[in-house]
């Protein structure tokens, strides 16, 4: 497929998948238990901007793959999230949609994420941070995991400060383990684990 890239693939091009999308591919290749999903590329975004159309056939094929991969069904026990993934960091500037349960809602969410590249806060953030407006964004579709599924599910955070000659920065790691307890924020053998790494710079 020309516009869809799976986490299990070998494309790690941030100009095509954005930062988050490329990093999800990298973590999957490293063997981390990343919930499965796919990235609708920045090229698909640019085509959407030109013609107002998404590659619906590719998206439906990718969703079919996701149901087979998870062993779950949309509208029954499979929920997905749709998030933005630009080549430049734009935290919280574009839309994120959660708990989507059917293909129609997912299609609408993909359009909303692509449209949010041009919302007021994103435009102003790019202006303030001198980020080119023509970079565009990809969109990530990922199976959701939950920290409140049962007594063995949970969430956790950890952080640490790293120093160098120029500035300090804080690493914050958030984990969500579904069905089991995570070990040191990186392992949950036999279970699903969502791992989010955020970096905050202190100048």
C-alpha positions in Angstrom: 0.0 0.0 0.0 1.3 3.4 -1.0 -0.2 5.5 1.8 -0.4 3.1 4.8 2.6 2.0 6.8 2.3 -0.7 9.5 4.3 -0.5 12.8 5.7 -4.0 11.9 7.2 -2.6 8.7 10.7 -1.3 8.0 10.0 2.3 7.1 11.3 4.7 9.7 11.3 7.9 7.6 10.1 10.8 9.8 9.4 13.0 6.8 6.8 10.4 5.7 5.5 9.0 9.0 6.2 12.0 11.4 8.2 11.6 14.6 5.7 9.5 16.6 4.9 7.2 13.7 8.5 6.5 12.9 9.3 6.0 16.6 6.4 3.4 16.9 8.0 1.5 14.0 11.4 1.6 15.7 10.0 0.4 19.1 8.1 -2.4 17.4 11.3 -3.5 15.6 13.1 -3.5 18.9 10.6 -6.0 20.2 8.8 -3.8 22.7 5.2 -4.8 23.2 3.7 -1.9 21.3 -0.1 -2.2 20.6 -0.5 -2.8 16.9 -1.5 -0.1 14.4 -0.6 1.8 11.3 0.3 5.2 10.0 -1.5 7.1 7.3 1.4 9.0 5.7 2.1 12.7 5.3 1.8 12.1 1.5 -1.8 11.0 2.2 -2.3 14.2 4.1 -1.0 16.3 1.2 -3.3 14.4 -1.2 -6.2 15.1 1.1 -5.4 18.8 1.2 -5.3 18.9 -2.6 -8.3 16.8 -3.4 -10.3 16.4 -0.2 -10.1 12.6 -0.4 -8.6 9.8 1.7 -7.3 6.5 0.3 -10.4 4.7 1.6 -9.6 1.3 0.1 -6.1 1.2 1.8 -7.6 2.3 5.1 -10.2 -0.4 5.0 -7.5 -3.0 4.2 -5.4 -1.8 7.1 -8.4 -1.9 9.5 -9.1 -5.5 8.3 -5.4 -6.3 9.1 -5.7 -4.8 12.5 -8.8 -6.9 13.4 -6.9 -10.0 12.4 -3.8 -8.9 14.2 -5.6 -8.3 17.5 -8.1 -11.1 17.2 -10.8 -8.5 18.0 -13.6 -6.8 16.0 -14.5 -3.1 15.6 -17.8 -2.4 17.2 -17.4 -5.2 19.6 -14.1 -5.5 21.6 -11.7 -3.4 19.5 -11.3 0.3 20.1 -8.7 2.5 18.4 -7.2 5.9 18.8 -6.3 8.3 16.0 -3.4 10.8 16.6 -1.3 13.2 14.7 2.4 12.6 13.9 4.2 15.6 12.4 8.0 15.7 11.5 8.3 18.5 14.0 7.2 18.3 17.7 3.9 20.1 18.2 2.7 18.8 21.5 -1.1 19.2 22.1 -1.6 21.4 19.0 -3.5 19.0 16.9 -6.5 16.7 17.6 -6.4 13.3 19.2 -9.5 11.0 19.1 -10.0 8.0 21.4 -12.3 5.0 21.8 -13.3 4.8 18.1 -15.3 1.7 17.4 -16.2 1.6 13.7 -14.7 2.4 10.4 -17.0 5.4 9.7 -15.9 7.1 12.9 -12.2 6.2 12.2 -12.5 7.8 8.7 -14.1 10.9 10.2 -11.3 11.0 12.9 -8.6 10.8 10.2 -10.1 13.8 8.4 -10.4 15.7 11.7 -6.7 15.1 12.5 -5.6 16.1 9.1 -7.8 19.3 9.3 -6.3 20.1 12.7 -3.0 20.9 11.1 -4.5 24.2 10.2 -6.4 25.0 13.4 -5.6 28.3 15.1 -3.4 26.9 17.9 -1.3 24.8 15.5 -0.8 27.7 13.1 0.2 30.0 15.9 2.5 27.4 17.4 4.3 26.9 14.1 4.6 30.7 13.7 6.1 31.1 17.2 8.5 28.1 16.7 9.4 28.8 13.1 8.1 25.5 11.9 7.3 25.4 8.1 3.6 25.3 7.4 4.1 22.9 4.5 5.5 20.0 6.5 2.1 18.4 7.1 1.2 15.6 9.4 0.5 11.9 9.3 -2.2 10.2 11.3 -1.6 7.1 13.6 -4.3 4.5 14.0 -3.6 2.3 17.0 -5.4 -0.4 19.0 -6.1 0.9 22.5 -5.1 -0.7 25.8 -6.7 0.2 29.1 -5.3 0.7 32.6 -8.6 -0.2 34.4 -9.5 -3.5 32.8 -9.1 -5.6 35.9 -7.2 -5.8 39.2 -4.0 -6.6 37.4 -4.2 -3.6 35.0 -2.7 -0.3 35.9 -0.8 2.8 34.9 2.5 4.2 36.1 4.9 7.1 35.6 8.6 7.6 36.1 11.0 10.4 35.5 14.6 11.4 35.7 16.7 14.5 35.1 19.6 14.3 32.7 22.2 17.1 32.7 24.7 18.3 30.1 26.7 21.4 29.5 23.9 23.3 27.7 20.6 22.5 29.5 18.8 20.0 31.7 16.0 17.9 30.5 13.5 15.6 32.1 12.4 12.2 30.8 8.9 11.2 31.7 7.8 7.6 31.0 4.1 6.7 31.2 3.0 3.1 31.0 -0.4 1.5 30.7 -0.5 -2.3 31.1 -3.7 -4.2 30.1 -4.3 -7.4 32.0 -1.0 -7.6 33.7 1.6 -5.6 35.7 4.4 -3.9 33.9 8.0 -4.5 35.0 10.3 -1.5 35.1 8.1 0.3 32.6 9.3 -1.8 29.7 8.0 -5.4 29.9 4.6 -7.0 30.4 5.1 -10.5 29.2 1.9 -11.9 27.7 0.1 -8.6 28.0 -0.4 -5.4 26.1 1.7 -2.4 27.1 1.5 1.2 26.0 4.7 3.1 26.5 4.9 6.8 26.1 8.1 8.8 26.4 8.0 12.5 26.8 11.0 14.9 27.0 10.8 18.3 28.7 13.7 20.7 28.3 14.7 23.1 31.0 16.7 26.1 29.7 
